[in-house]
Amino acid sequence: MAKTIYLDNAATTMVNPKVVDAMMPFFTEYYGNPSSIYSFAGKAKEAVEDARAAIAGILGAKTEEIYFTGGGSESDNWALKATAEMYGSKGKHIITSTIEHHAILHTCDYLEKQGFEITYVGVDENGRIKLDELKEAIRPDTILISVMAANNEIGTIQPLKEIGAIAKEHGILFHTDAVQAFAHIPINVDEMNIDMLSASGHKINGPKGIGIMYIRKGVKIGSFIHGGAQERKRRAGTHNVPGIVGMGVAAKIATEEMQERMAYECKLRDHLIERVLTEIPYSRLNGDRTNRLPNNTSFCFRFIEGESMLILLDQAGICGSSGSACTSGSLDPSHVLLAIGLPHEIAHGSLRLTLSEQTTMEEIDYTVDELKKIIERLRSMSPLYEDFVKKNAN
Ligand SMILES: *Cc1c(COP(=O)(O)O)cnc(C)c1O
């Protein structure tokens, strides 16, 4: 197999050619600034509003509650920092989870330095947030609960409806980082009592550098990027019209095909999990077996060092990632794997393979065949493994 097998769709996705086609005219033909008055810009303005309406429809939101941003990280920063700024006089306590994306965790670090107090609620061994701990963490000065919809490393889907109900009961704002979940699994902001939600174009076969923030009407957070009057004066900057069009079309396609795609990806995912766990000794699946993104698999292999495994997979034409993908160059194991209770030495041997609707069964089988060989080879060079086998033999 000479072709690349791309199994890192949680990191980013291929832009759907239909999305590219929809974007193209907005570079060379309808390139007007949608904020301009003349009719030449009308087409661009209309396209931006169509995309906004489509995304609102998918979330069960009102069109005017959708704001375009520069991506998932910006939306996460906006939600946390602007809530802190606007509601800080009411209270300085924020609740989040131990397994959030760094766009949330590092923003929380920043807010701690600004005098906010953050409680990090733990997760169980499958990565599901401990709801009892969440309830206990609530204080009179709590202004925000931010818990991700689905985890980017281990694929665990959080009980959003339950979290939303708890937040609502206590009159606390609820933000969710839905970058991995939006247009992959059903989300409804009213049913789940979500007040703010972040999503990103490039995780749904759309372009990079475009995202959205849903802000429920009545939530009073201010602007994060100051400048012009775009986005109801809440997010300045000339609209990224091709990006917005691309994200809108990508979201529409993903939603129309969601059921079919979920069923297909689940079939591949379950086959991959089944083969790895039965054919590779001392392997484990990370994350919840059922409350799991359809395209996510995450494993740990004992006596294996994640980086070496990734390099050998790359030589076989397979793109995967370890838990520490975002902090490449660092040897720290993933905070998510540590949070689900794995010891360092096991967390180091992690591998995340994330699928798309383009992935084929042949690619999955080839990947498992190669992975088996790679793990055998690495273990044959491991003194730890040798000792372990000897000990078990006696
Ligand atoms: C990718 C990702 C982000 C960041 O989104 P960008 O658009 O790349 O800035 C945030 N949160 C989660 C869960 C992600 O997977």
The ligand as a Tripos MOL2 file, in Angstrom:
@<TRIPOS>MOLECULE
LIG
   15    15     1     0     0
SMALL
NO_CHARGES

@<TRIPOS>ATOM
      1 C1         -9.3760   20.9950   17.6290 C.3       1 LIG1
      2 C2        -10.0090   21.3310   18.9300 C.ar      1 LIG1
      3 C3        -10.0280   22.6520   19.4070 C.ar      1 LIG1
      4 C4         -9.3570   23.7850   18.6750 C.3       1 LIG1
      5 O1        -10.0320   24.1480   17.5180 O.3       1 LIG1
      6 P1         -9.2540   25.0190   16.3950 P.3       1 LIG1
      7 O2        -10.2960   25.3390   15.4010 O.co2     1 LIG1
      8 O3         -8.1750   24.1220   15.8670 O.co2     1 LIG1
      9 O4         -8.7100   26.2160   17.0830 O.co2     1 LIG1
     10 C5        -10.6690   22.9090   20.5960 C.ar      1 LIG1
     11 N1        -11.2710   21.9310   21.2830 N.ar      1 LIG1
     12 C6        -11.2890   20.6530   20.8670 C.ar      1 LIG1
     13 C7        -11.9970   19.6190   21.6590 C.3       1 LIG1
     14 C8        -10.6460   20.3050   19.6750 C.ar      1 LIG1
     15 O5        -10.6480   19.0440   19.2770 O.3       1 LIG1
@<TRIPOS>BOND
     1     1     2 1
     2     2     3 ar
     3     2    14 ar
     4     3     4 1
     5     3    10 ar
     6     4     5 1
     7     5     6 1
     8     6     7 2
     9     6     8 1
    10     6     9 1
    11    10    11 ar
    12    11    12 ar
    13    12    13 1
    14    12    14 ar
    15    14    15 1
@<TRIPOS>SUBSTRUCTURE
     1 LIG1         1 GROUP 0 **** ****
